């Protein structure tokens, strides 16, 4: 089982982040992906970002997600070190604060892919950091916006689209948040015609607990306030609308872990060292996958123990 990490960073809305949550995916997923809007990378057999001929992954893939709250050269080095320490193959990153959509291979052989927007540089920007041994399994990537980036991964028997997502927080107007989730739903629909995607990142949605109407999209293992009431205007509702429309499940909630392995952010006025209670912490970063693919995910957990400098 792979761990994840804590990031201290400045707060967005009323939280600061704890990341990444990490999952392990069996390589038995057999899906097909089609194109969608956005800037697409080349599908040539030998691309500079791949560093060699295209080959399918021949093992389980460990994927993480980290809201980095501003990507710097020193953080890139730290992230690579973390990936090496915990055998992470693909790390989705959010809040890079980078306006460009580009890719680069680092001196250590990692592939850094960024999707940004000059008009949304202050808070958004998403990306992927990909280990050298997985680079040869990258079919391509689609730079959709500063809040969505899709990576296309070759596995035995097919292709898997992996999303890095950063949703607007609940302080944004409802119409802005609804438009984001509706656009994400369109992207999911258009890019996974014959199989299911993997979506991971900061959805800025607090589930709190499993309501009876949440089944089968939310499992029993949810961190939050057990007496929370349903709010139809919240990101929670928008997230579950997305899941319901596309047959997705919140994979985190199907694995039993202690609170310190569930929480992904801490509230303003709290510290990472505080006890992981709902008044201090939240769970807003998730892994979504098709319900029929949930058995391909071995584990999803967060790690409340370390930080980016």
N, C-alpha and C positions, 0 to 999 in steps of 0.2 A: 504494500500500500504506500502511495506517495504522499508526502506532507505538503504543506504550503506555508505561507509566511505573513508577517505583519508589516504594514507600511504606516509610518506616523503621519506624514504629510499634512498640509493645510486642509482645512475643512471645506466641503462644498455643501451648501444648504446647511443642515444641522448635524452632519456626520463627517467623520474622517475615515479613511479606509483601512481595512485589514485584508491583505491579499498575499499570494493568490490562493484560490481554492484549486485543488488539483484532482484530476481524475485519471483513471486508467481505463483504456478502451481496448477490448479485444480486437484483433485484426480480422475478425470473421465478418465484418459488416460488408454487405454487398449491395451497393446503391449506385445510381447513375445521376449525374447532375447536368443540367442545361444552363445556358447563359442567362444573364439578366443585365439590367442597366448598370452603367458605371464604366470605369476604365479597366480593361482586361489586359493581363499579361500574355506573353506569347505562349503557345502550346508546342513550340518546337521541341524535337526530341532531345536536343542538347543546348540548354539555355545557360547563360552566364550565372543566373541566380541558382541554378540547380547544381552546377559544377560537374556534370556528367550525364550519362544516359538515364532516362526515366526508368525507375525500378519501383515495384510495389513494396510497401512495408512488410516485413516478414516476422513481425513480433507485435506484442501489445504496444500501444502508443500511450505515453503519459503526457497529458495536456494540462497546463495551468492557466490561470487568469490573474492579472495583477493590475489594479488601478494605481498607476505610478505617480499621478498628480504632478506631472512635469517631467519629461524625459531628458536627461542630460547624459553626457559622455560617461561620467562616473557611475550613473545608475545603470547604463548599458553594461558596464563591466561587472557591477554587482549582480545584475540579473543573469548574466552568463555564468557567473560563479555559482549562483543559486541553482541554475539549471543543471550544471555539472554535479553539484553536491547531491541533488535529489533525482537525478536521471530523468529530467523533464525534457521531452522531445520538442514540444510546441508550447510556447507561452504567449497567450493573448494579452495585450496590454491596452489600457484605456487612459484617457486624459493625458495624452502625450504633450499637448499644447504645441504641436507641430503643425504648421499650415500646409506643408507639402505632401504630395502623394508620390512616393518613390520607394526604392529599395536599395539596399547596400549590403555587401558581404563584409563582416567585421574582420579584423586581423586574426581573430580566433576561429574564423570559418563559419560563424553563425550568420544566418540570413535575417536581416531586419527589414520588415515591410511596413510602410506607413501609409495611412490614408487620412488626409486632412483637408482643411478649408480655411483660407485666409480670413473669411468672415466669421469663423467660429474658433479662432485660435486660443482664446482666453481660457476656455474650459474643456474643449473637446479634443478630438484627435485620437485615433485608434491604431493598433498595429499588431504585428506578430514578431516574435523572435524564435527562430527555428534552428535546432541543433544541426551540426554538420552531417551527422549520419542520417537525418531525415530529409535533408535538402534534396537528395536524389529522388524522393518520392513526391515532390511537389509538382503537380501538373501545372498550376498557375494560381493567380489570385485576382480578385476583382475589388478595386478600390471604389467603393460605393459612395462614401461620404465621410465626414469627420466623426460619424457615430456608427459606422458599419463597414466592415472589411470581411471579405470571404476568401478563404484559402481552400484550394482544391487538392485533396490528398489521394494519391493512388494506394489502394490496398488490394489484397488478393481478391479477385473477382469483381472489382468495381472501383468507384470513386466516392470519397466522402467530402462534402462541403463542411468546413469548420468556420464559424462566424466569430469575430471579435465585436462585441456590442457595448455601446455606452449610451444608455437611455437618459433623456432629460429628467431631472429630479422633480419631486412633487411640488416644489415651489414655482415651477414653470406653469403658465396657463394651461388649462385642461386641453384646449384645442391644439396646442403645440405638442403636448404629450400624446394625444390621440393620433395626430397626424404621423408622429414618429412610429408608433406601434402599428398603425395601418400600413405604412410604407414598408416596415419590416415584414409584416405578413405577406405583402405582395412579393417581396424578395424571396421569402421562404417558399411561397407557392411556385414561383417561376424557376427557381434554381434546383428544385428537388422533385422533378416530375416522376421519377421511378425509384425513389428511396427517400431516406430521411437525413436531414442535416444535424449537425451538432452546433448549438448556440451557447456561447459562454461569455460572461462579462458582467458588467455592472448594470443591472436593470433598474436600480433605484426603486425597488419595490419591496415592501415589508409584508411577508405573508402572515406572520404572527402565529397562526394556528390553522389547522385543517378544518374548514367548514364542510358540512355534509354535501353541499353543492359542488365542492372542489374535486370530488372523485370523478374520474381516475387520474386527474392531472397533478394532484398534490398528494404526497404520501403522509404517513403519520408522524414523521420526525422533523418538526418545524420549530425553529427558535423564534421566540417572541412573546408577546403578552397573551396569556391564555384567555383573557376576557375581552380581547379586542373585538370591536364591532365591524361589520361590513361597511365599507365606504365605496359607493359606486363611482366616485370621481377620482379614486386613487390609482396610482400605478399598479397596485395589486390587481385591481379589476381589469385594467388594460392588459397586463401580463397574462392573466388567465383567459381573457378573451382570445388572445393570440394562441394560447395552448389549445383551447377548445376548437378554434377554427382549423387548426393544422395537426391535431392529434399529437400534441407534444406533452411531455411530462417534465416536472421540475425534479430532475434526477437527485439533487441533494437530499430531498425529503424522503427518499426511499432507503437511506442508509442511517442506521442508528449510531450516533456518536455523542459524546459529552458536549456540553455547550461550547467549550473552548475550541472544538473542532467543527462547530457550526457557524459561529459568528464571523462576519466579514467586514464590519465597520464598528467604530465606537462614536458615541455621541459627544457633542461639544460639552466641555466641562468634565469629561471622563478621560481616563488614561488607559493605554493598552494593558497596564498591569492590574487594573481593577478587576474584581470578580466578573465573570461573563453573565451578567444579569440583564433582563430586558431594559431596565432603566439606564444602563450604561452602554449597551451594545445592541447591534442589529444584524440582520441577515438580509443583504440586498443584492448579493452577487450569486448567480446561479448558473447551473448547467441544464440546458433544455435539450431533449432528444425525443424522437418519436417513441410512443408508448411501446410499440413492438420491438424497438431496439434497446429498451432499458436493460435487458439481460446482457447486452454487450458492454455495459459499463460496470466495471468491477468495484469501484469505490469513488466517492466524492467527499472531500473533507477540506477544512481550512486549518491553518496553523497560527496560533495566537502568540508566537514566541519571538519573532525577530523583525528587523526593520531595515528599510533602505536608509542610507545616510543622507 
